[in-house]
Amino acid sequence: MRWRVEALLSEGSAPQALLHQVKNHDMGALVARQWQGFTQRVLHKPEQARKALLCQSVAHFSERLRLNSQQDEVSLDVTRVSEAAQHLYSSSGYGIWFAPEGFDYELTLFRRQGDRLVEPQVVRVSAQAPVLVEGDAQVVDVCSPQSREHLVFSLNVPVPGSDIEVFDRRTLSRIAWFAADVQVSRFLMLLDALQVLEDSNLQQIADELLYHPHPAVRWQAFQVLVRLSPEQSEHYRERLMATADPGLSRLVSNFFVERRHGA
C-alpha cells in the first residue's frame, strides 16, 4: 500500500488505528531510520536532483522537513520550532503528533468555527501520549506560550486536493488560502506578479477573475479591484456577495469593518 510508513500503518490508515500504533511503537527508532533513508536519498543524487528533492521536502511556510518518500500517501514530518509564526495553517485529513522518548513538548489546539479559530487548548505530547488532530475540525499551533526552541514530530494523512487555509495569529480569522489546485495557484501568482509589475491590464484581468470558481482567486481579485478603484468598492462588494459563498461573505464584511476602523 502506498500510504504506509514502514510497517507502522500495516493495520490500516484509520485515525484510531494509527494512534494505537504510535502509542505502542518505538517512534525514536522510526525517526532515526527515516532520517538515515532521507540523507541517503539526498547524498546519492546529482546536484540539481538534490536541490529538487530538498525543495519538495521542506515546507515553504515553516521549518518543517518531510523525512519519508514523496510517493507515500502519509508523511513523517519533523519541525523545528524557534518562535511564533505570524500565521497559523490548517491541514486536511488528520495527523498524529508524537514525541520520541525525551522529546516531550506542548501544542496549542484551536477549534475551527467557520472562518475563525476558537477555544485554544494547550496539550502536552509525550512518548506515552501522542495527540490525534482532525484537520477539518482543529488547527495546531506548534509554538505554545513560553516554549523554547525544540523539535515537534507528526504523521500526517492528508485529503488529496484539499486547500490549506491561513489564519491570522492575532485575530484568529481566516485571511487566505493555499490552493492545492495547480491552476488556482497560477492565477494567484499571476495577480501577485501583475501587481508588482504595475501591469496596465491588471484591473481588466482582476475584473474577470472576480467570477473564478475558486474563492481564493475571487477574494484576491476583489482586493486588487478595491485597491485600484476604491470609489467602486461597493460595486465590487455586491458582485462578490452575489456568488453566495458564506466564507467570502464573512471575509468581505470583516474587510469593510477593518477599513472603516482604519480610516
LUMZAZA-444195 format. One record per residue (C-alpha): x, y, z; residue in one letter; residue number from 1. Coordinates in Angstrom, 1 decimal. Layout:
REM residues N
<pt><east>X</east><north>Y</north><up>Z</up><r>a</r><k>NUM</k></pt>
...
REM end
This chain:
REM residues 263
<pt><east>0.0</east><north>0.0</north><up>0.0</up><r>m</r><k>1</k></pt>
<pt><east>1.4</east><north>3.4</north><up>-1.0</up><r>r</r><k>2</k></pt>
<pt><east>0.2</east><north>5.1</north><up>2.2</up><r>w</r><k>3</k></pt>
<pt><east>2.3</east><north>3.2</north><up>4.7</up><r>r</r><k>4</k></pt>
<pt><east>5.4</east><north>4.4</north><up>6.5</up><r>v</r><k>5</k></pt>
<pt><east>7.4</east><north>1.2</north><up>7.0</up><r>e</r><k>6</k></pt>
<pt><east>5.1</east><north>-1.3</north><up>8.9</up><r>a</r><k>7</k></pt>
<pt><east>3.6</east><north>1.3</north><up>11.2</up><r>l</r><k>8</k></pt>
<pt><east>0.4</east><north>1.5</north><up>9.2</up><r>l</r><k>9</k></pt>
<pt><east>0.1</east><north>-2.1</north><up>8.5</up><r>s</r><k>10</k></pt>
<pt><east>-3.3</east><north>-2.3</north><up>10.3</up><r>e</r><k>11</k></pt>
<pt><east>-4.7</east><north>0.5</north><up>8.1</up><r>g</r><k>12</k></pt>
<pt><east>-4.9</east><north>4.3</north><up>8.0</up><r>s</r><k>13</k></pt>
<pt><east>-7.9</east><north>4.8</north><up>10.3</up><r>a</r><k>14</k></pt>
<pt><east>-7.1</east><north>7.5</north><up>12.8</up><r>p</r><k>15</k></pt>
<pt><east>-7.6</east><north>5.5</north><up>16.0</up><r>q</r><k>16</k></pt>
<pt><east>-5.7</east><north>2.5</north><up>14.5</up><r>a</r><k>17</k></pt>
<pt><east>-2.8</east><north>4.8</north><up>13.7</up><r>l</r><k>18</k></pt>
<pt><east>-2.9</east><north>6.4</north><up>17.2</up><r>l</r><k>19</k></pt>
<pt><east>-2.8</east><north>2.9</north><up>18.7</up><r>h</r><k>20</k></pt>
<pt><east>0.2</east><north>2.0</north><up>16.5</up><r>q</r><k>21</k></pt>
<pt><east>2.1</east><north>5.2</north><up>17.6</up><r>v</r><k>22</k></pt>
<pt><east>1.5</east><north>4.6</north><up>21.3</up><r>k</r><k>23</k></pt>
<pt><east>3.0</east><north>1.1</north><up>21.0</up><r>n</r><k>24</k></pt>
<pt><east>5.8</east><north>1.8</north><up>18.6</up><r>h</r><k>25</k></pt>
<pt><east>9.4</east><north>2.9</north><up>19.1</up><r>d</r><k>26</k></pt>
<pt><east>9.0</east><north>6.3</north><up>17.4</up><r>m</r><k>27</k></pt>
<pt><east>12.6</east><north>7.3</north><up>18.1</up><r>g</r><k>28</k></pt>
<pt><east>13.8</east><north>4.3</north><up>16.1</up><r>a</r><k>29</k></pt>
<pt><east>11.3</east><north>5.0</north><up>13.3</up><r>l</r><k>30</k></pt>
<pt><east>12.5</east><north>8.7</north><up>13.0</up><r>v</r><k>31</k></pt>
<pt><east>16.2</east><north>7.6</north><up>13.0</up><r>a</r><k>32</k></pt>
<pt><east>15.6</east><north>5.1</north><up>10.2</up><r>r</r><k>33</k></pt>
<pt><east>13.7</east><north>7.6</north><up>8.1</up><r>q</r><k>34</k></pt>
<pt><east>16.3</east><north>10.2</north><up>8.7</up><r>w</r><k>35</k></pt>
<pt><east>19.0</east><north>7.8</north><up>7.5</up><r>q</r><k>36</k></pt>
<pt><east>17.0</east><north>7.0</north><up>4.4</up><r>g</r><k>37</k></pt>
<pt><east>16.4</east><north>10.7</north><up>3.7</up><r>f</r><k>38</k></pt>
<pt><east>20.1</east><north>11.5</north><up>3.9</up><r>t</r><k>39</k></pt>
<pt><east>21.0</east><north>8.6</north><up>1.7</up><r>q</r><k>40</k></pt>
<pt><east>18.5</east><north>9.8</north><up>-0.9</up><r>r</r><k>41</k></pt>
<pt><east>19.9</east><north>13.3</north><up>-0.8</up><r>v</r><k>42</k></pt>
<pt><east>23.6</east><north>12.3</north><up>-1.0</up><r>l</r><k>43</k></pt>
<pt><east>23.2</east><north>9.8</north><up>-3.8</up><r>h</r><k>44</k></pt>
<pt><east>21.5</east><north>12.3</north><up>-6.2</up><r>k</r><k>45</k></pt>
<pt><east>23.3</east><north>14.8</north><up>-8.6</up><r>p</r><k>46</k></pt>
<pt><east>23.2</east><north>18.4</north><up>-7.6</up><r>e</r><k>47</k></pt>
<pt><east>20.1</east><north>19.5</north><up>-9.5</up><r>q</r><k>48</k></pt>
<pt><east>18.1</east><north>16.5</north><up>-8.4</up><r>a</r><k>49</k></pt>
<pt><east>19.3</east><north>17.0</north><up>-4.8</up><r>r</r><k>50</k></pt>
<pt><east>18.0</east><north>20.6</north><up>-4.9</up><r>k</r><k>51</k></pt>
<pt><east>14.7</east><north>19.5</north><up>-6.2</up><r>a</r><k>52</k></pt>
<pt><east>14.3</east><north>16.9</north><up>-3.5</up><r>l</r><k>53</k></pt>
<pt><east>15.1</east><north>19.4</north><up>-0.8</up><r>l</r><k>54</k></pt>
<pt><east>12.6</east><north>21.9</north><up>-2.2</up><r>c</r><k>55</k></pt>
<pt><east>9.9</east><north>19.1</north><up>-2.2</up><r>q</r><k>56</k></pt>
<pt><east>10.8</east><north>18.0</north><up>1.3</up><r>s</r><k>57</k></pt>
<pt><east>10.8</east><north>21.4</north><up>3.1</up><r>v</r><k>58</k></pt>
<pt><east>7.6</east><north>23.3</north><up>3.7</up><r>a</r><k>59</k></pt>
<pt><east>7.8</east><north>26.9</north><up>2.4</up><r>h</r><k>60</k></pt>
<pt><east>5.8</east><north>28.4</north><up>5.3</up><r>f</r><k>61</k></pt>
<pt><east>7.6</east><north>26.6</north><up>8.2</up><r>s</r><k>62</k></pt>
<pt><east>10.8</east><north>24.9</north><up>9.2</up><r>e</r><k>63</k></pt>
<pt><east>9.2</east><north>21.5</north><up>8.6</up><r>r</r><k>64</k></pt>
<pt><east>11.1</east><north>18.6</north><up>6.9</up><r>l</r><k>65</k></pt>
<pt><east>9.4</east><north>15.6</north><up>5.4</up><r>r</r><k>66</k></pt>
<pt><east>11.6</east><north>12.6</north><up>6.0</up><r>l</r><k>67</k></pt>
<pt><east>9.9</east><north>9.8</north><up>4.0</up><r>n</r><k>68</k></pt>
<pt><east>9.4</east><north>9.4</north><up>0.3</up><r>s</r><k>69</k></pt>
<pt><east>7.1</east><north>11.8</north><up>-1.5</up><r>q</r><k>70</k></pt>
<pt><east>5.4</east><north>8.7</north><up>-3.0</up><r>q</r><k>71</k></pt>
<pt><east>4.0</east><north>7.7</north><up>0.4</up><r>d</r><k>72</k></pt>
<pt><east>0.5</east><north>9.0</north><up>1.0</up><r>e</r><k>73</k></pt>
<pt><east>1.3</east><north>9.6</north><up>4.7</up><r>v</r><k>74</k></pt>
<pt><east>4.1</east><north>11.9</north><up>5.6</up><r>s</r><k>75</k></pt>
<pt><east>6.5</east><north>11.8</north><up>8.5</up><r>l</r><k>76</k></pt>
<pt><east>7.4</east><north>15.4</north><up>9.4</up><r>d</r><k>77</k></pt>
<pt><east>9.9</east><north>17.0</north><up>11.8</up><r>v</r><k>78</k></pt>
<pt><east>9.5</east><north>20.7</north><up>12.5</up><r>t</r><k>79</k></pt>
<pt><east>12.0</east><north>23.0</north><up>14.3</up><r>r</r><k>80</k></pt>
<pt><east>10.1</east><north>25.4</north><up>16.5</up><r>v</r><k>81</k></pt>
<pt><east>12.0</east><north>28.6</north><up>17.3</up><r>s</r><k>82</k></pt>
<pt><east>9.5</east><north>31.4</north><up>17.5</up><r>e</r><k>83</k></pt>
<pt><east>5.8</east><north>32.1</north><up>17.0</up><r>a</r><k>84</k></pt>
<pt><east>4.9</east><north>32.4</north><up>13.3</up><r>a</r><k>85</k></pt>
<pt><east>2.7</east><north>35.3</north><up>12.1</up><r>q</r><k>86</k></pt>
<pt><east>0.1</east><north>32.9</north><up>10.7</up><r>h</r><k>87</k></pt>
<pt><east>-1.5</east><north>29.6</north><up>11.6</up><r>l</r><k>88</k></pt>
<pt><east>-2.2</east><north>27.0</north><up>8.9</up><r>y</r><k>89</k></pt>
<pt><east>-4.9</east><north>24.4</north><up>8.6</up><r>s</r><k>90</k></pt>
<pt><east>-4.3</east><north>20.8</north><up>7.4</up><r>s</r><k>91</k></pt>
<pt><east>-6.6</east><north>18.4</north><up>5.7</up><r>s</r><k>92</k></pt>
<pt><east>-7.2</east><north>14.8</north><up>6.7</up><r>g</r><k>93</k></pt>
<pt><east>-5.7</east><north>14.1</north><up>10.1</up><r>y</r><k>94</k></pt>
<pt><east>-2.4</east><north>13.9</north><up>11.9</up><r>g</r><k>95</k></pt>
<pt><east>-0.8</east><north>12.2</north><up>14.9</up><r>i</r><k>96</k></pt>
<pt><east>1.6</east><north>14.4</north><up>16.9</up><r>w</r><k>97</k></pt>
<pt><east>4.1</east><north>12.3</north><up>18.8</up><r>f</r><k>98</k></pt>
<pt><east>7.3</east><north>12.6</north><up>20.8</up><r>a</r><k>99</k></pt>
<pt><east>10.1</east><north>10.1</north><up>20.7</up><r>p</r><k>100</k></pt>
<pt><east>11.4</east><north>9.4</north><up>24.2</up><r>e</r><k>101</k></pt>
<pt><east>13.0</east><north>12.5</north><up>25.7</up><r>g</r><k>102</k></pt>
<pt><east>11.4</east><north>15.0</north><up>23.2</up><r>f</r><k>103</k></pt>
<pt><east>8.2</east><north>16.0</north><up>25.1</up><r>d</r><k>104</k></pt>
<pt><east>6.6</east><north>19.3</north><up>24.0</up><r>y</r><k>105</k></pt>
<pt><east>3.4</east><north>21.3</north><up>24.1</up><r>e</r><k>106</k></pt>
<pt><east>0.9</east><north>22.2</north><up>21.4</up><r>l</r><k>107</k></pt>
<pt><east>-2.0</east><north>24.6</north><up>21.3</up><r>t</r><k>108</k></pt>
<pt><east>-5.1</east><north>23.3</north><up>19.6</up><r>l</r><k>109</k></pt>
<pt><east>-7.8</east><north>25.6</north><up>18.3</up><r>f</r><k>110</k></pt>
<pt><east>-11.3</east><north>24.5</north><up>17.3</up><r>r</r><k>111</k></pt>
<pt><east>-12.3</east><north>25.7</north><up>13.8</up><r>r</r><k>112</k></pt>
<pt><east>-15.6</east><north>27.6</north><up>13.8</up><r>q</r><k>113</k></pt>
<pt><east>-16.4</east><north>28.9</north><up>10.3</up><r>g</r><k>114</k></pt>
<pt><east>-13.7</east><north>31.4</north><up>9.4</up><r>d</r><k>115</k></pt>
<pt><east>-12.4</east><north>31.7</north><up>12.9</up><r>r</r><k>116</k></pt>
<pt><east>-10.4</east><north>29.8</north><up>15.4</up><r>l</r><k>117</k></pt>
<pt><east>-11.8</east><north>29.4</north><up>18.9</up><r>v</r><k>118</k></pt>
<pt><east>-11.2</east><north>27.7</north><up>22.3</up><r>e</r><k>119</k></pt>
<pt><east>-7.4</east><north>27.4</north><up>22.4</up><r>p</r><k>120</k></pt>
<pt><east>-6.3</east><north>24.4</north><up>24.5</up><r>q</r><k>121</k></pt>
<pt><east>-2.7</east><north>23.6</north><up>25.5</up><r>v</r><k>122</k></pt>
<pt><east>-1.9</east><north>19.8</north><up>25.3</up><r>v</r><k>123</k></pt>
<pt><east>1.3</east><north>18.0</north><up>26.2</up><r>r</r><k>124</k></pt>
<pt><east>2.7</east><north>15.4</north><up>23.8</up><r>v</r><k>125</k></pt>
<pt><east>4.9</east><north>12.7</north><up>25.2</up><r>s</r><k>126</k></pt>
<pt><east>6.1</east><north>9.2</north><up>24.2</up><r>a</r><k>127</k></pt>
<pt><east>3.1</east><north>7.8</north><up>26.1</up><r>q</r><k>128</k></pt>
<pt><east>0.6</east><north>10.4</north><up>25.0</up><r>a</r><k>129</k></pt>
<pt><east>0.5</east><north>11.2</north><up>21.2</up><r>p</r><k>130</k></pt>
<pt><east>-2.3</east><north>13.5</north><up>20.1</up><r>v</r><k>131</k></pt>
<pt><east>-4.8</east><north>12.9</north><up>17.3</up><r>l</r><k>132</k></pt>
<pt><east>-5.8</east><north>16.1</north><up>15.4</up><r>v</r><k>133</k></pt>
<pt><east>-8.7</east><north>16.1</north><up>12.9</up><r>e</r><k>134</k></pt>
<pt><east>-7.8</east><north>18.7</north><up>10.2</up><r>g</r><k>135</k></pt>
<pt><east>-11.4</east><north>19.6</north><up>9.4</up><r>d</r><k>136</k></pt>
<pt><east>-12.1</east><north>20.5</north><up>13.0</up><r>a</r><k>137</k></pt>
<pt><east>-8.8</east><north>21.7</north><up>14.5</up><r>q</r><k>138</k></pt>
<pt><east>-5.8</east><north>23.8</north><up>13.8</up><r>v</r><k>139</k></pt>
<pt><east>-2.4</east><north>23.3</north><up>15.5</up><r>v</r><k>140</k></pt>
<pt><east>-0.1</east><north>26.0</north><up>16.9</up><r>d</r><k>141</k></pt>
<pt><east>3.3</east><north>24.3</north><up>17.4</up><r>v</r><k>142</k></pt>
<pt><east>4.7</east><north>27.3</north><up>19.4</up><r>c</r><k>143</k></pt>
<pt><east>3.0</east><north>27.2</north><up>22.8</up><r>s</r><k>144</k></pt>
<pt><east>3.4</east><north>30.1</north><up>25.3</up><r>p</r><k>145</k></pt>
<pt><east>6.9</east><north>30.4</north><up>26.9</up><r>q</r><k>146</k></pt>
<pt><east>8.2</east><north>27.5</north><up>24.7</up><r>s</r><k>147</k></pt>
<pt><east>11.9</east><north>27.3</north><up>23.9</up><r>r</r><k>148</k></pt>
<pt><east>13.4</east><north>26.1</north><up>20.7</up><r>e</r><k>149</k></pt>
<pt><east>12.6</east><north>22.5</north><up>20.2</up><r>h</r><k>150</k></pt>
<pt><east>11.5</east><north>19.8</north><up>17.7</up><r>l</r><k>151</k></pt>
<pt><east>8.0</east><north>18.5</north><up>17.1</up><r>v</r><k>152</k></pt>
<pt><east>7.0</east><north>15.3</north><up>15.2</up><r>f</r><k>153</k></pt>
<pt><east>3.9</east><north>14.3</north><up>13.3</up><r>s</r><k>154</k></pt>
<pt><east>2.5</east><north>11.7</north><up>11.0</up><r>l</r><k>155</k></pt>
<pt><east>0.0</east><north>13.3</north><up>8.6</up><r>n</r><k>156</k></pt>
<pt><east>-2.6</east><north>11.6</north><up>6.4</up><r>v</r><k>157</k></pt>
<pt><east>-4.0</east><north>14.4</north><up>4.1</up><r>p</r><k>158</k></pt>
<pt><east>-7.0</east><north>14.5</north><up>1.9</up><r>v</r><k>159</k></pt>
<pt><east>-5.8</east><north>14.8</north><up>-1.7</up><r>p</r><k>160</k></pt>
<pt><east>-6.7</east><north>18.1</north><up>-3.4</up><r>g</r><k>161</k></pt>
<pt><east>-7.6</east><north>20.0</north><up>-0.2</up><r>s</r><k>162</k></pt>
<pt><east>-6.7</east><north>23.6</north><up>0.3</up><r>d</r><k>163</k></pt>
<pt><east>-4.6</east><north>24.9</north><up>3.2</up><r>i</r><k>164</k></pt>
<pt><east>-6.3</east><north>27.8</north><up>5.0</up><r>e</r><k>165</k></pt>
<pt><east>-4.4</east><north>30.6</north><up>6.6</up><r>v</r><k>166</k></pt>
<pt><east>-5.4</east><north>32.3</north><up>9.9</up><r>f</r><k>167</k></pt>
<pt><east>-4.0</east><north>35.5</north><up>11.4</up><r>d</r><k>168</k></pt>
<pt><east>-2.4</east><north>34.7</north><up>14.8</up><r>r</r><k>169</k></pt>
<pt><east>-3.7</east><north>37.9</north><up>16.4</up><r>r</r><k>170</k></pt>
<pt><east>-7.3</east><north>38.0</north><up>15.2</up><r>t</r><k>171</k></pt>
<pt><east>-7.6</east><north>34.2</north><up>14.7</up><r>l</r><k>172</k></pt>
<pt><east>-9.6</east><north>34.9</north><up>11.5</up><r>s</r><k>173</k></pt>
<pt><east>-9.1</east><north>33.2</north><up>8.1</up><r>r</r><k>174</k></pt>
<pt><east>-7.3</east><north>35.6</north><up>5.8</up><r>i</r><k>175</k></pt>
<pt><east>-6.2</east><north>33.4</north><up>2.8</up><r>a</r><k>176</k></pt>
<pt><east>-5.9</east><north>30.0</north><up>1.1</up><r>w</r><k>177</k></pt>
<pt><east>-3.1</east><north>28.0</north><up>-0.4</up><r>f</r><k>178</k></pt>
<pt><east>-4.9</east><north>26.2</north><up>-3.2</up><r>a</r><k>179</k></pt>
<pt><east>-4.0</east><north>22.6</north><up>-3.9</up><r>a</r><k>180</k></pt>
<pt><east>-5.2</east><north>23.0</north><up>-7.5</up><r>d</r><k>181</k></pt>
<pt><east>-2.1</east><north>24.0</north><up>-9.6</up><r>v</r><k>182</k></pt>
<pt><east>-4.3</east><north>26.1</north><up>-11.9</up><r>q</r><k>183</k></pt>
<pt><east>-5.6</east><north>28.1</north><up>-9.0</up><r>v</r><k>184</k></pt>
<pt><east>-2.1</east><north>28.7</north><up>-7.7</up><r>s</r><k>185</k></pt>
<pt><east>-1.1</east><north>30.0</north><up>-11.1</up><r>r</r><k>186</k></pt>
<pt><east>-3.9</east><north>32.6</north><up>-11.1</up><r>f</r><k>187</k></pt>
<pt><east>-2.9</east><north>33.8</north><up>-7.6</up><r>l</r><k>188</k></pt>
<pt><east>0.7</east><north>34.1</north><up>-8.7</up><r>m</r><k>189</k></pt>
<pt><east>-0.4</east><north>35.9</north><up>-11.8</up><r>l</r><k>190</k></pt>
<pt><east>-2.2</east><north>38.5</north><up>-9.8</up><r>l</r><k>191</k></pt>
<pt><east>0.7</east><north>39.0</north><up>-7.5</up><r>d</r><k>192</k></pt>
<pt><east>3.1</east><north>39.4</north><up>-10.4</up><r>a</r><k>193</k></pt>
<pt><east>1.0</east><north>41.8</north><up>-12.2</up><r>l</r><k>194</k></pt>
<pt><east>0.7</east><north>44.0</north><up>-9.1</up><r>q</r><k>195</k></pt>
<pt><east>4.4</east><north>44.0</north><up>-8.6</up><r>v</r><k>196</k></pt>
<pt><east>4.9</east><north>45.0</north><up>-12.3</up><r>l</r><k>197</k></pt>
<pt><east>2.1</east><north>47.5</north><up>-12.1</up><r>e</r><k>198</k></pt>
<pt><east>0.8</east><north>46.0</north><up>-15.4</up><r>d</r><k>199</k></pt>
<pt><east>-1.8</east><north>48.1</north><up>-17.2</up><r>s</r><k>200</k></pt>
<pt><east>-4.0</east><north>45.0</north><up>-17.8</up><r>n</r><k>201</k></pt>
<pt><east>-4.2</east><north>44.2</north><up>-14.0</up><r>l</r><k>202</k></pt>
<pt><east>-7.6</east><north>45.7</north><up>-13.5</up><r>q</r><k>203</k></pt>
<pt><east>-9.2</east><north>44.0</north><up>-16.5</up><r>q</r><k>204</k></pt>
<pt><east>-7.8</east><north>40.6</north><up>-15.5</up><r>i</r><k>205</k></pt>
<pt><east>-8.9</east><north>41.0</north><up>-11.9</up><r>a</r><k>206</k></pt>
<pt><east>-12.3</east><north>42.0</north><up>-13.0</up><r>d</r><k>207</k></pt>
<pt><east>-12.6</east><north>38.8</north><up>-15.0</up><r>e</r><k>208</k></pt>
<pt><east>-11.3</east><north>36.7</north><up>-12.1</up><r>l</r><k>209</k></pt>
<pt><east>-13.9</east><north>38.0</north><up>-9.8</up><r>l</r><k>210</k></pt>
<pt><east>-16.1</east><north>35.2</north><up>-11.1</up><r>y</r><k>211</k></pt>
<pt><east>-13.4</east><north>32.4</north><up>-10.9</up><r>h</r><k>212</k></pt>
<pt><east>-14.8</east><north>29.1</north><up>-9.4</up><r>p</r><k>213</k></pt>
<pt><east>-12.3</east><north>29.1</north><up>-6.6</up><r>h</r><k>214</k></pt>
<pt><east>-12.9</east><north>31.5</north><up>-3.6</up><r>p</r><k>215</k></pt>
<pt><east>-9.2</east><north>32.2</north><up>-3.1</up><r>a</r><k>216</k></pt>
<pt><east>-9.0</east><north>33.7</north><up>-6.6</up><r>v</r><k>217</k></pt>
<pt><east>-12.2</east><north>35.7</north><up>-6.2</up><r>r</r><k>218</k></pt>
<pt><east>-11.0</east><north>37.1</north><up>-2.9</up><r>w</r><k>219</k></pt>
<pt><east>-7.6</east><north>38.2</north><up>-4.2</up><r>q</r><k>220</k></pt>
<pt><east>-9.2</east><north>39.7</north><up>-7.3</up><r>a</r><k>221</k></pt>
<pt><east>-11.6</east><north>41.6</north><up>-5.1</up><r>f</r><k>222</k></pt>
<pt><east>-8.8</east><north>43.1</north><up>-3.0</up><r>q</r><k>223</k></pt>
<pt><east>-6.9</east><north>44.1</north><up>-6.2</up><r>v</r><k>224</k></pt>
<pt><east>-10.0</east><north>45.9</north><up>-7.6</up><r>l</r><k>225</k></pt>
<pt><east>-10.8</east><north>47.7</north><up>-4.4</up><r>v</r><k>226</k></pt>
<pt><east>-7.2</east><north>48.9</north><up>-4.2</up><r>r</r><k>227</k></pt>
<pt><east>-7.2</east><north>50.1</north><up>-7.8</up><r>l</r><k>228</k></pt>
<pt><east>-10.7</east><north>51.7</north><up>-7.7</up><r>s</r><k>229</k></pt>
<pt><east>-11.7</east><north>52.4</north><up>-4.1</up><r>p</r><k>230</k></pt>
<pt><east>-14.6</east><north>54.6</north><up>-5.3</up><r>e</r><k>231</k></pt>
<pt><east>-16.2</east><north>51.4</north><up>-6.7</up><r>q</r><k>232</k></pt>
<pt><east>-15.8</east><north>49.3</north><up>-3.6</up><r>s</r><k>233</k></pt>
<pt><east>-19.5</east><north>48.9</north><up>-3.1</up><r>e</r><k>234</k></pt>
<pt><east>-20.0</east><north>47.8</north><up>-6.6</up><r>h</r><k>235</k></pt>
<pt><east>-17.3</east><north>45.1</north><up>-6.3</up><r>y</r><k>236</k></pt>
<pt><east>-18.7</east><north>44.1</north><up>-2.9</up><r>r</r><k>237</k></pt>
<pt><east>-22.1</east><north>43.5</north><up>-4.4</up><r>e</r><k>238</k></pt>
<pt><east>-20.6</east><north>41.4</north><up>-7.3</up><r>r</r><k>239</k></pt>
<pt><east>-18.6</east><north>39.2</north><up>-4.9</up><r>l</r><k>240</k></pt>
<pt><east>-21.5</east><north>38.7</north><up>-2.5</up><r>m</r><k>241</k></pt>
<pt><east>-23.7</east><north>37.6</north><up>-5.4</up><r>a</r><k>242</k></pt>
<pt><east>-21.6</east><north>34.4</north><up>-5.6</up><r>t</r><k>243</k></pt>
<pt><east>-23.3</east><north>33.4</north><up>-2.3</up><r>a</r><k>244</k></pt>
<pt><east>-20.2</east><north>32.0</north><up>-0.7</up><r>d</r><k>245</k></pt>
<pt><east>-20.6</east><north>32.2</north><up>3.2</up><r>p</r><k>246</k></pt>
<pt><east>-16.9</east><north>32.2</north><up>3.8</up><r>g</r><k>247</k></pt>
<pt><east>-16.3</east><north>35.1</north><up>1.4</up><r>l</r><k>248</k></pt>
<pt><east>-19.2</east><north>37.0</north><up>2.7</up><r>s</r><k>249</k></pt>
<pt><east>-17.7</east><north>37.0</north><up>6.2</up><r>r</r><k>250</k></pt>
<pt><east>-14.3</east><north>38.0</north><up>4.8</up><r>l</r><k>251</k></pt>
<pt><east>-15.8</east><north>40.9</north><up>2.9</up><r>v</r><k>252</k></pt>
<pt><east>-17.8</east><north>42.1</north><up>5.9</up><r>s</r><k>253</k></pt>
<pt><east>-14.6</east><north>42.0</north><up>8.1</up><r>n</r><k>254</k></pt>
<pt><east>-12.7</east><north>43.7</north><up>5.3</up><r>f</r><k>255</k></pt>
<pt><east>-15.0</east><north>46.7</north><up>5.3</up><r>f</r><k>256</k></pt>
<pt><east>-15.2</east><north>46.8</north><up>9.1</up><r>v</r><k>257</k></pt>
<pt><east>-11.4</east><north>47.0</north><up>9.4</up><r>e</r><k>258</k></pt>
<pt><east>-11.3</east><north>49.5</north><up>6.6</up><r>r</r><k>259</k></pt>
<pt><east>-13.7</east><north>51.8</north><up>8.5</up><r>r</r><k>260</k></pt>
<pt><east>-11.8</east><north>51.5</north><up>11.7</up><r>h</r><k>261</k></pt>
<pt><east>-8.5</east><north>52.2</north><up>9.9</up><r>g</r><k>262</k></pt>
<pt><east>-9.9</east><north>55.2</north><up>8.2</up><r>a</r><k>263</k></pt>
REM end
